Amino acid sequence: MNQLNSNIMYIFPGQGSQYVGMGSDIYGEFPAVQEIYQRASDVVGYDLAKLSFEGPREQLDKTEFTQPALLTHSVACLEVFKELTENQHPASVVAGHSLGEYSALVAAEALKFEDAVSLVRQRGKLMSKYGRGKMVAFRLDLDSIKAIANGYYCGIGGCNLPDQTVVCGFEDDLDGVIEEVIEKFGKPKAGRYLNTEGAFHTYLMVNAAEHFRAHLDSITLSTPKMNVLSNYTGKYHSPDPAKIKAALFFQIFHPVKWLWGLQRAIKNGVNTFIEFGGGIGRDKKDVVIQDPASRKPNLEGITKKSIEISGHEGLYLPAINSGSIHETVSIIETL
């Protein structure tokens, strides 16, 4: 695998950053994006562009549709960035949060785009079919919340920051965790339920992972052309494709070690982070199709805080819609 020869890292968001309208702006602006959406549609067997741009939201929010739609949007944003910069600002490290890890592997040329779309479609179907339980994000450190969660048969689903941990389990058990957190740490630490179809990245997803293995085994992975961070280990993926597949298998029912990965990249010299795809924000009332320009990046807060606590200098840049991509290109070319 290539050694670090750049200070740039590409990052890709996961489920929860989808919205009706995503990709519609760059689709009309760049023929390359139209080609990407057509290739994805050919794989999934329906018009992915139409679903992404027009909804209905109820369908787009279902895991089996969310995952290929988000991956396609992320890859499309990356391709626009590469086109506008003539690919003169490559990353040395790539990473994606949960689902986003597949976008990262596409960016590293370890996974063909069509294979990635096919994989995440099956991954989404299985996570939805076999998914049980819920997810709650707490503003507490891992040690504090884990001690409580274990007493209610709940597992840790992800560690995003030193004071941000996701706990997963059955709803009645999670309610017990919330009550105890309020009692010990106060209502501001109570946590909030996430909009998912299961307790992702915990033991409650083991059945989904077992069924997903056959799909992983059916595709070809190559050695990444740059370092790719693994959600499962919080370290760089092995150059061995078989070991990458195994890490993707374990990722489904183990916590996302996002914080560990970012800290490793920063320690290794990364100081510029560019986020591709998705977008969050409060939907406007009575507006079905949301304006991509109104959305905010999903991983911005986590990334900026990770840079801050590291004690290093760093720059975060979004590339999630036409406006932000053009602006980021202008900034990156002056560095």
C-alpha positions in Angstrom: 0.0 0.0 0.0 1.2 3.5 -0.7 2.8 5.4 2.1 1.4 8.8 3.1 2.4 11.3 0.5 -0.4 13.9 1.0 -2.1 15.6 3.9 -5.6 15.2 2.4 -8.2 12.8 3.6 -11.5 12.1 1.9 -14.4 11.2 4.2 -17.8 9.8 3.4 -21.0 10.0 5.6 -23.3 7.1 6.5 -27.0 6.5 6.8 -29.0 9.3 8.2 -27.6 11.9 5.8 -30.0 11.1 3.0 -32.7 13.5 1.8 -35.1 13.8 -1.1 -33.4 16.1 -3.7 -29.8 15.0 -3.0 -27.7 14.9 -6.2 -30.2 16.8 -8.3 -28.1 19.9 -8.6 -24.9 18.2 -9.8 -26.9 15.8 -12.0 -28.0 18.7 -14.2 -24.6 20.2 -14.2 -22.2 17.3 -14.9 -22.7 14.6 -17.6 -20.3 12.4 -15.5 -22.9 12.4 -12.7 -25.6 11.4 -15.1 -23.5 8.4 -16.1 -22.9 7.4 -12.5 -26.6 7.4 -11.7 -27.4 5.4 -14.8 -24.7 2.8 -13.8 -26.2 2.5 -10.3 -29.7 2.3 -11.7 -28.7 -0.6 -13.9 -27.4 -2.5 -10.9 -30.4 -2.0 -8.6 -33.0 -2.3 -11.3 -34.9 0.9 -10.7 -34.4 4.6 -11.4 -32.1 5.6 -8.6 -31.9 9.2 -9.8 -35.7 9.6 -9.7 -35.9 8.1 -6.2 -33.0 10.3 -4.9 -34.3 13.5 -6.5 -38.1 13.1 -6.1 -38.7 10.5 -3.4 -41.0 9.5 -1.9 -39.1 10.1 1.3 -40.7 7.0 3.0 -39.1 4.8 0.4 -35.7 6.6 0.4 -35.5 6.3 4.2 -35.8 2.5 4.0 -32.3 1.0 4.5 -32.3 -1.0 1.4 -32.9 2.1 -0.7 -30.9 4.6 1.5 -27.6 2.7 1.2 -27.2 2.6 -2.6 -28.6 6.1 -2.9 -26.1 7.6 -0.5 -23.2 5.7 -1.9 -24.0 6.9 -5.4 -24.3 10.5 -4.3 -21.0 10.3 -2.4 -19.2 8.9 -5.4 -20.8 11.4 -7.7 -19.7 14.3 -5.5 -16.2 12.9 -5.5 -16.1 12.5 -9.3 -17.2 16.1 -9.7 -14.4 17.3 -7.4 -11.9 15.2 -9.3 -13.1 16.5 -12.6 -12.9 20.2 -11.5 -9.4 19.7 -10.0 -8.2 17.5 -12.8 -7.5 15.0 -10.0 -4.5 17.1 -8.9 -5.5 16.8 -5.2 -5.7 13.1 -4.4 -6.0 11.8 -0.8 -3.5 9.7 1.0 -6.2 8.4 3.4 -9.9 7.7 2.9 -12.6 6.7 5.4 -16.3 6.4 5.6 -18.7 6.2 8.5 -20.4 2.8 8.5 -22.1 2.6 5.0 -19.6 5.3 3.9 -16.7 2.8 4.2 -17.9 1.3 0.9 -17.6 4.7 -0.7 -14.1 5.0 0.7 -13.2 1.7 -0.8 -14.5 2.8 -4.2 -12.4 6.0 -3.9 -9.3 3.8 -3.1 -10.0 1.7 -6.2 -10.3 -1.4 -4.1 -13.9 -1.9 -5.0 -15.6 -1.3 -8.3 -18.5 1.1 -8.2 -21.1 -1.4 -9.5 -19.9 -4.0 -7.0 -20.2 -1.5 -4.2 -23.7 -0.5 -5.2 -24.7 -4.2 -5.4 -23.1 -4.9 -2.0 -24.7 -2.1 -0.1 -28.1 -2.8 -1.7 -27.9 -6.4 -0.2 -26.4 -5.1 3.0 -29.3 -2.7 3.4 -31.9 -5.4 2.6 -30.4 -7.7 5.2 -30.0 -5.1 7.9 -33.6 -4.1 7.4 -34.9 -7.7 7.3 -32.9 -9.0 10.3 -32.6 -5.8 12.1 -33.9 -5.6 15.7 -33.8 -2.9 18.3 -32.9 0.8 18.2 -29.9 3.2 18.5 -29.5 6.1 20.9 -26.7 8.7 20.8 -25.4 9.8 24.2 -23.2 12.8 25.0 -21.1 10.7 27.3 -17.6 9.0 27.1 -17.4 5.3 26.4 -16.5 4.1 29.9 -19.3 6.0 31.6 -22.1 4.9 29.2 -20.8 1.3 28.7 -20.9 0.6 32.4 -24.7 1.5 32.4 -25.5 -0.1 29.0 -24.1 -3.5 30.0 -26.6 -3.7 32.8 -29.5 -3.5 30.3 -28.2 -6.0 27.7 -27.3 -3.1 25.4 -24.2 -2.8 23.2 -22.0 0.0 22.0 -22.7 0.9 18.3 -20.1 3.5 17.8 -17.6 6.0 19.3 -17.6 9.2 17.3 -16.0 11.5 19.9 -14.6 11.2 23.5 -18.0 12.5 24.7 -20.3 11.0 22.0 -21.2 7.3 22.1 -24.0 5.4 20.5 -25.7 2.6 22.4 -28.0 0.0 20.9 -30.5 -2.5 22.1 -34.2 -3.2 22.5 -36.3 -0.1 23.2 -37.4 -1.1 26.7 -33.8 -1.7 27.6 -32.7 1.5 26.1 -35.4 3.4 28.0 -33.8 1.9 31.2 -30.4 3.2 30.1 -31.8 6.6 29.5 -33.5 6.8 32.9 -30.3 5.8 34.7 -28.2 8.3 32.7 -30.6 11.0 33.7 -30.4 9.9 37.3 -26.6 9.9 37.3 -25.6 12.7 34.9 -28.7 14.8 34.4 -31.3 15.3 31.7 -28.9 17.0 29.2 -27.1 13.7 28.9 -30.3 11.7 28.3 -29.5 10.8 24.7 -31.7 10.8 21.5 -33.1 8.0 19.4 -31.7 7.7 15.9 -33.8 6.9 12.9 -32.6 3.4 11.9 -34.3 0.1 11.3 -32.2 -1.8 13.9 -29.5 -1.8 16.4 -26.7 -1.5 13.8 -23.1 -2.5 14.7 -24.1 -4.6 17.7 -24.8 -8.3 18.4 -28.4 -7.8 17.2 -27.1 -7.6 13.7 -25.3 -11.0 13.7 -27.9 -12.7 11.6 -27.7 -9.9 8.9 -23.9 -10.4 8.8 -24.2 -14.1 8.4 -26.4 -13.7 5.4 -24.2 -10.9 4.0 -21.1 -13.0 3.9 -22.1 -14.8 0.8 -22.4 -11.5 -1.0 -19.0 -10.4 0.2 -17.5 -13.6 -1.0 -19.1 -13.2 -4.5 -17.3 -9.9 -5.4 -13.7 -9.1 -6.2 -11.7 -6.7 -4.0 -8.3 -5.3 -4.9 -5.5 -3.9 -2.8 -6.4 -0.3 -2.1 -4.3 2.4 -3.8 -4.2 4.5 -0.7 -4.8 3.9 3.0 -8.4 3.1 4.0 -9.5 3.3 7.6 -11.5 0.4 8.9 -14.6 1.0 11.1 -14.1 -2.3 12.7 -10.5 -1.9 13.9 -10.0 1.9 13.8 -6.8 1.2 12.0 -5.9 1.0 8.3 -7.2 -1.9 6.3 -4.8 -4.6 5.4 -3.6 -4.7 1.8 -5.0 -8.2 1.6 -8.5 -8.2 0.0 -9.6 -11.3 2.0 -8.9 -9.4 5.2 -10.7 -6.4 4.0 -13.8 -8.5 3.4 -13.5 -10.0 6.8 -13.4 -6.5 8.4 -16.5 -5.5 6.4 -18.3 -8.6 7.7 -17.4 -7.8 11.3 -18.2 -4.1 10.9 -21.9 -5.0 10.7 -22.1 -6.2 14.3 -19.2 -4.3 16.0 -18.9 -0.7 17.0 -17.8 2.0 14.5 -14.5 3.1 15.8 -14.6 6.5 14.0 -12.8 8.5 16.7 -9.8 6.0 16.7 -9.5 6.3 12.9 -9.5 10.1 12.8 -7.0 10.3 15.5 -4.7 7.9 13.7 -5.0 9.9 10.4 -4.2 13.1 12.2 -1.2 11.6 14.0 0.0 10.4 10.6 0.0 14.0 9.2 -3.4 14.5 7.7 -4.6 18.1 8.2 -7.1 18.6 5.4 -10.5 16.7 5.4 -12.9 16.8 2.5 -16.4 15.3 3.0 -18.3 14.0 0.0 -22.1 13.3 -0.2 -25.2 13.4 1.8 -26.5 16.3 3.8 -28.4 17.0 7.0 -30.8 19.8 8.1 -34.4 20.4 9.1 -36.7 19.8 6.2 -38.9 22.7 5.1 -42.6 22.2 5.9 -44.8 21.2 2.9 -41.7 20.9 0.7 -41.2 17.4 -0.6 -38.0 18.0 -2.6 -35.3 19.7 -0.5 -32.8 22.2 -2.0 -29.3 20.6 -1.9 -27.9 24.1 -1.2 -29.8 24.2 2.1 -28.2 21.1 3.5 -25.2 20.9 5.9 -22.5 18.3 6.0 -23.0 15.3 8.3 -19.5 14.8 9.6 -18.4 18.4 10.0 -18.9 18.8 13.7 -17.3 15.5 14.5 -14.3 16.2 12.3 -13.7 19.7 13.6 -13.9 18.6 17.2 -11.6 15.7 16.5 -9.1 18.2 15.0 -9.5 20.5 18.0 -8.9 17.8 20.6 -5.9 16.5 18.8 -4.0 19.7 19.3 -3.0 19.8 15.7 -3.9 22.4 13.0 -6.5 21.2 10.5 -8.9 22.2 7.8 -12.4 20.8 7.1 -14.0 21.3 3.7 -17.5 20.1 2.5 -18.2 18.8 -1.0 -21.8 17.7 -0.7 -23.6 19.8 -3.3 -22.8 22.0 -6.3 -22.0 25.2 -4.3 -19.8 23.5 -1.7 -17.9 21.5 -4.2 -17.1 24.6 -6.3 -16.1 26.5 -3.2 -13.9 23.7 -1.9 -12.2 23.4 -5.2 -11.4 27.1 -5.1 -10.0 26.8 -1.6 -8.0 23.6 -2.2 -6.3 25.0 -5.2 -4.9 28.0 -3.2 -3.3 25.7 -0.6 
